[in-house]
Amino acid sequence: MQKRRFFLKGSAAEVAWLNRQAARGYQLTAIHGLSYQFKEVSQARQLIAEYMPQTTLQAMTTVFQPLTSYTFHDDMTVVYSTVALNNEWSTMINNTA
C-alpha cells in the first residue's frame, strides 16, 4: 500500500503517524520523497526514527538492519527501525554474553 504525506523526516508527528499505521497492521517498507510504502502484516511493530550520517549507517549495516532509511543532503540519513520488545532485548543480551 502507498500513502502520500508531507512530514519533516524523523519528526515526532511523522513517527506518530507511522505508528498509527502500524497499529492498523501496516508495516513501513520504504520512503520515496512524500510517498510511504507499507505492507500489511499480522503484527506490525512500532518504530523509531534516528538521524545519523550516511557513513555511520553504512558502517553499521552488518549489525543494524533498519526497516528503511531516507537520505537527504547527501550525507544525513533518517533511519527507521522497529522497537525491540523486552523478551527480544534479553535474547540479544544473552546471545552477546
Helices and strands as residue ranges (DSSP letters): E 2-4, H 12-23, E 26-32, E 35-40, E 47-53, H 54-60, E 68-72, E 76-82, H 86-96
